[in-house]
Amino acid sequence: MSSQSQVRNVTLTTLHKIKERGEKFACLTAYDACFAGIASEAGVEVLLVGDSLGMVLQGHDSTLPVTMDDMVYHMQCVKRGNRGALLVADLPFMSYASETQTLENAAALMRAGAHMVKLEGGAWIENTTRLLAERGIPVCAHMGLTPQSVNRIGGFFVQGRDTAQAQAILQEAKVLQDAGASVLLLECVPRELAKLVTDSLDIPVIGIGAGPDTTGQIMVLHDVLGVSPITPKFVKNFLTESADGIPGALRKYVADVKSQAFPAEEHCFN
């Protein structure tokens, strides 16, 4: 592995400088030490210990069964394998329903190795975001398609396609930025909306199924390697283009994100 590919001590300042320069950064989920090492050595700047583990590791049909114990365990594993990436951990379903819960659970993830916590929601998580930010815990706010709300939404559908919903997402993104969110993640929204939000905010925006104009891109590890049981529109299998197995696939993913070759038009919602 070339030392030029390996990321080194990525921080929030790193991500903000990337945004200021008009460049891109790559994010990927990780759930164990082995893949955390491979991904960070391939140049992935941000590793997310996502509650997606409930679906890709545990075999559930949603992220809802994932517990705090699950998240802490996998965060500890990823920390051991990480080689300089910024580590983000999901606060799982109903783990931030009260102020006390929020602080205790976020603190547990930070002690396990996280540099930032991610929580799903719109304006209703404004106070939670402010609570965490005021206590020195960086927040990534997750908007658009929020898998923990799949039963309310009625399925895994693109969000923000009508004008009213798009305006609400933009307005609520600004609310969360003002509340102290350090990063915003947009999932499954039209690329035009993602570009508008990215251009309107001072903080980096990470996209998944949100087009090429966000500051960063994130993918589920199993999707990048073509081993997920389902293949959404925004997914690309990078393993088929690799002459060096999994490490080569992850390096290709990073390179394509940075060159804006990925996501291509066929991976976008309009």
DOFIBA-378253 format. One record per residue (C-alpha): residue number from 1; residue in three letters; y, z, x. Coordinates in steps of 0.25 Angstrom, whole numbers, plus 5000, padded with zeros to 4 digits. Example, Ala and Ser with C-alpha at 12.3 -4.5 7.8 and 13.67 -1.06 7.14 Angstrom:
# residues 2
(1,"Ala",(4982,5031,5049))
(2,"Ser",(4996,5029,5055))
//
This chain:
# residues 270
(1,"Met",(5000,5000,5000))
(2,"Ser",(5014,4996,5005))
(3,"Ser",(5023,5008,5007))
(4,"Gln",(5034,4998,5001))
(5,"Ser",(5027,4999,4988))
(6,"Gln",(5026,5014,4987))
(7,"Val",(5037,5021,4979))
(8,"Arg",(5042,5034,4986))
(9,"Asn",(5048,5046,4978))
(10,"Val",(5054,5038,4966))
(11,"Thr",(5064,5047,4959))
(12,"Leu",(5073,5045,4947))
(13,"Thr",(5084,5041,4956))
(14,"Thr",(5075,5030,4961))
(15,"Leu",(5073,5025,4947))
(16,"His",(5088,5025,4944))
(17,"Lys",(5091,5018,4957))
(18,"Ile",(5081,5007,4953))
(19,"Lys",(5088,5005,4940))
(20,"Glu",(5102,5005,4947))
(21,"Arg",(5097,4994,4956))
(22,"Gly",(5092,4986,4944))
(23,"Glu",(5077,4987,4949))
(24,"Lys",(5064,4991,4943))
(25,"Phe",(5054,5001,4945))
(26,"Ala",(5039,5003,4941))
(27,"Cys",(5032,5014,4934))
(28,"Leu",(5018,5016,4930))
(29,"Thr",(5009,5026,4924))
(30,"Ala",(5000,5035,4932))
(31,"Tyr",(4990,5046,4929))
(32,"Asp",(4983,5049,4942))
(33,"Ala",(4985,5051,4957))
(34,"Cys",(4978,5038,4961))
(35,"Phe",(4986,5028,4952))
(36,"Ala",(4999,5036,4955))
(37,"Gly",(4997,5034,4970))
(38,"Ile",(4994,5019,4968))
(39,"Ala",(5006,5017,4959))
(40,"Ser",(5016,5024,4967))
(41,"Glu",(5011,5017,4979))
(42,"Ala",(5013,5004,4972))
(43,"Gly",(5027,5006,4970))
(44,"Val",(5028,5012,4956))
(45,"Glu",(5040,5021,4955))
(46,"Val",(5037,5029,4943))
(47,"Leu",(5023,5034,4938))
(48,"Leu",(5022,5039,4924))
(49,"Val",(5011,5049,4921))
(50,"Gly",(5011,5044,4906))
(51,"Asp",(5004,5050,4894))
(52,"Ser",(4999,5036,4893))
(53,"Leu",(4987,5042,4901))
(54,"Gly",(4982,5047,4887))
(55,"Met",(4979,5032,4884))
(56,"Val",(4975,5026,4897))
(57,"Leu",(4968,5038,4903))
(58,"Gln",(4964,5047,4891))
(59,"Gly",(4960,5036,4881))
(60,"His",(4969,5040,4870))
(61,"Asp",(4976,5030,4861))
(62,"Ser",(4990,5036,4863))
(63,"Thr",(4997,5046,4873))
(64,"Leu",(4998,5057,4863))
(65,"Pro",(4985,5065,4867))
(66,"Val",(4991,5067,4882))
(67,"Thr",(4994,5081,4885))
(68,"Met",(5003,5088,4895))
(69,"Asp",(4991,5092,4903))
(70,"Asp",(4987,5078,4904))
(71,"Met",(5001,5074,4909))
(72,"Val",(5002,5085,4919))
(73,"Tyr",(4988,5082,4925))
(74,"His",(4991,5067,4927))
(75,"Met",(5005,5070,4932))
(76,"Gln",(4999,5079,4943))
(77,"Cys",(4989,5068,4947))
(78,"Val",(5000,5057,4947))
(79,"Lys",(5009,5066,4956))
(80,"Arg",(4998,5067,4966))
(81,"Gly",(4996,5052,4968))
(82,"Asn",(5011,5048,4967))
(83,"Arg",(5017,5042,4979))
(84,"Gly",(5032,5043,4976))
(85,"Ala",(5033,5038,4961))
(86,"Leu",(5042,5045,4951))
(87,"Leu",(5032,5052,4942))
(88,"Val",(5035,5053,4927))
(89,"Ala",(5026,5060,4916))
(90,"Asp",(5025,5059,4901))
(91,"Leu",(5027,5071,4893))
(92,"Pro",(5016,5069,4883))
(93,"Phe",(5016,5069,4868))
(94,"Met",(5022,5082,4862))
(95,"Ser",(5024,5088,4875))
(96,"Tyr",(5040,5088,4874))
(97,"Ala",(5041,5092,4859))
(98,"Ser",(5049,5105,4862))
(99,"Glu",(5058,5109,4873))
(100,"Thr",(5048,5119,4879))
(101,"Gln",(5037,5109,4879))
(102,"Thr",(5046,5098,4885))
(103,"Leu",(5050,5107,4897))
(104,"Glu",(5036,5113,4900))
(105,"Asn",(5029,5100,4899))
(106,"Ala",(5039,5092,4907))
(107,"Ala",(5039,5103,4918))
(108,"Ala",(5024,5102,4918))
(109,"Leu",(5025,5087,4921))
(110,"Met",(5035,5089,4932))
(111,"Arg",(5027,5100,4939))
(112,"Ala",(5015,5090,4938))
(113,"Gly",(5023,5080,4946))
(114,"Ala",(5032,5072,4936))
(115,"His",(5046,5068,4940))
(116,"Met",(5050,5064,4926))
(117,"Val",(5044,5066,4912))
(118,"Lys",(5044,5055,4901))
(119,"Leu",(5045,5058,4886))
(120,"Glu",(5045,5049,4874))
(121,"Gly",(5055,5048,4864))
(122,"Gly",(5069,5043,4860))
(123,"Ala",(5082,5052,4857))
(124,"Trp",(5073,5063,4852))
(125,"Ile",(5069,5066,4866))
(126,"Glu",(5084,5067,4870))
(127,"Asn",(5084,5083,4871))
(128,"Thr",(5070,5083,4878))
(129,"Thr",(5075,5073,4888))
(130,"Arg",(5088,5082,4890))
(131,"Leu",(5080,5094,4891))
(132,"Leu",(5071,5089,4902))
(133,"Ala",(5082,5082,4910))
(134,"Glu",(5091,5094,4910))
(135,"Arg",(5079,5102,4916))
(136,"Gly",(5077,5092,4927))
(137,"Ile",(5065,5084,4922))
(138,"Pro",(5068,5069,4922))
(139,"Val",(5064,5062,4909))
(140,"Cys",(5059,5048,4906))
(141,"Ala",(5062,5045,4891))
(142,"His",(5052,5036,4885))
(143,"Met",(5057,5027,4873))
(144,"Gly",(5052,5015,4866))
(145,"Leu",(5037,5015,4863))
(146,"Thr",(5034,5030,4865))
(147,"Pro",(5019,5032,4864))
(148,"Gln",(5019,5046,4860))
(149,"Ser",(5026,5042,4847))
(150,"Val",(5015,5031,4844))
(151,"Asn",(5011,5037,4831))
(152,"Arg",(5026,5038,4826))
(153,"Ile",(5028,5024,4831))
(154,"Gly",(5015,5019,4825))
(155,"Gly",(5010,5012,4837))
(156,"Phe",(5014,5006,4851))
(157,"Phe",(5025,4997,4847))
(158,"Val",(5037,4991,4854))
(159,"Gln",(5050,4999,4851))
(160,"Gly",(5064,4995,4849))
(161,"Arg",(5062,4981,4844))
(162,"Asp",(5072,4983,4832))
(163,"Thr",(5087,4985,4835))
(164,"Ala",(5088,4999,4829))
(165,"Gln",(5076,5004,4837))
(166,"Ala",(5081,4997,4850))
(167,"Gln",(5095,5003,4848))
(168,"Ala",(5088,5017,4846))
(169,"Ile",(5080,5016,4859))
(170,"Leu",(5093,5012,4867))
(171,"Gln",(5101,5023,4861))
(172,"Glu",(5090,5034,4863))
(173,"Ala",(5088,5029,4877))
(174,"Lys",(5102,5032,4880))
(175,"Val",(5101,5046,4873))
(176,"Leu",(5089,5049,4882))
(177,"Gln",(5096,5045,4895))
(178,"Asp",(5108,5053,4891))
(179,"Ala",(5098,5065,4889))
(180,"Gly",(5094,5064,4903))
(181,"Ala",(5082,5054,4903))
(182,"Ser",(5080,5049,4917))
(183,"Val",(5072,5037,4913))
(184,"Leu",(5069,5029,4901))
(185,"Leu",(5055,5023,4897))
(186,"Leu",(5055,5012,4887))
(187,"Glu",(5042,5007,4881))
(188,"Cys",(5039,4995,4873))
(189,"Val",(5053,4991,4869))
(190,"Pro",(5059,4977,4869))
(191,"Arg",(5064,4972,4883))
(192,"Glu",(5078,4970,4878))
(193,"Leu",(5079,4984,4873))
(194,"Ala",(5073,4990,4886))
(195,"Lys",(5083,4982,4894))
(196,"Leu",(5095,4987,4885))
(197,"Val",(5090,5001,4887))
(198,"Thr",(5088,5000,4902))
(199,"Asp",(5102,4993,4903))
(200,"Ser",(5108,5004,4895))
(201,"Leu",(5103,5016,4902))
(202,"Asp",(5106,5022,4916))
(203,"Ile",(5092,5027,4918))
(204,"Pro",(5080,5019,4922))
(205,"Val",(5072,5013,4910))
(206,"Ile",(5057,5011,4912))
(207,"Gly",(5050,5001,4903))
(208,"Ile",(5036,4998,4898))
(209,"Gly",(5035,4987,4888))
(210,"Ala",(5050,4986,4889))
(211,"Gly",(5053,4974,4897))
(212,"Pro",(5058,4971,4911))
(213,"Asp",(5072,4977,4911))
(214,"Thr",(5069,4992,4912))
(215,"Thr",(5071,4998,4925))
(216,"Gly",(5056,5002,4926))
(217,"Gln",(5043,4998,4921))
(218,"Ile",(5031,5007,4917))
(219,"Met",(5017,5003,4915))
(220,"Val",(5004,5011,4912))
(221,"Leu",(4995,5010,4924))
(222,"His",(4983,5005,4916))
(223,"Asp",(4991,4994,4910))
(224,"Val",(4996,4989,4924))
(225,"Leu",(4981,4989,4928))
(226,"Gly",(4976,4982,4916))
(227,"Val",(4967,4993,4911))
(228,"Ser",(4973,4998,4899))
(229,"Pro",(4966,4996,4886))
(230,"Ile",(4978,4990,4879))
(231,"Thr",(4988,4980,4885))
(232,"Pro",(5002,4980,4879))
(233,"Lys",(5011,4969,4880))
(234,"Phe",(5019,4975,4891))
(235,"Val",(5007,4978,4900))
(236,"Lys",(5003,4969,4913))
(237,"Asn",(4990,4971,4921))
(238,"Phe",(4995,4970,4935))
(239,"Leu",(4981,4972,4941))
(240,"Thr",(4977,4958,4938))
(241,"Glu",(4988,4954,4948))
(242,"Ser",(4984,4963,4959))
(243,"Ala",(4977,4959,4972))
(244,"Asp",(4977,4974,4976))
(245,"Gly",(4971,4981,4964))
(246,"Ile",(4978,4992,4957))
(247,"Pro",(4989,4995,4968))
(248,"Gly",(4992,4980,4968))
(249,"Ala",(4994,4980,4953))
(250,"Leu",(5003,4992,4954))
(251,"Arg",(5011,4985,4965))
(252,"Lys",(5012,4973,4956))
(253,"Tyr",(5017,4980,4944))
(254,"Val",(5028,4987,4953))
(255,"Ala",(5032,4974,4959))
(256,"Asp",(5033,4967,4945))
(257,"Val",(5041,4978,4939))
(258,"Lys",(5051,4978,4950))
(259,"Ser",(5052,4962,4950))
(260,"Gln",(5053,4962,4935))
(261,"Ala",(5041,4953,4934))
(262,"Phe",(5035,4964,4925))
(263,"Pro",(5037,4966,4914))
(264,"Ala",(5037,4951,4910))
(265,"Glu",(5041,4945,4897))
(266,"Glu",(5027,4946,4891))
(267,"His",(5027,4961,4893))
(268,"Cys",(5040,4963,4885))
(269,"Phe",(5044,4966,4871))
(270,"Asn",(5056,4958,4865))
//
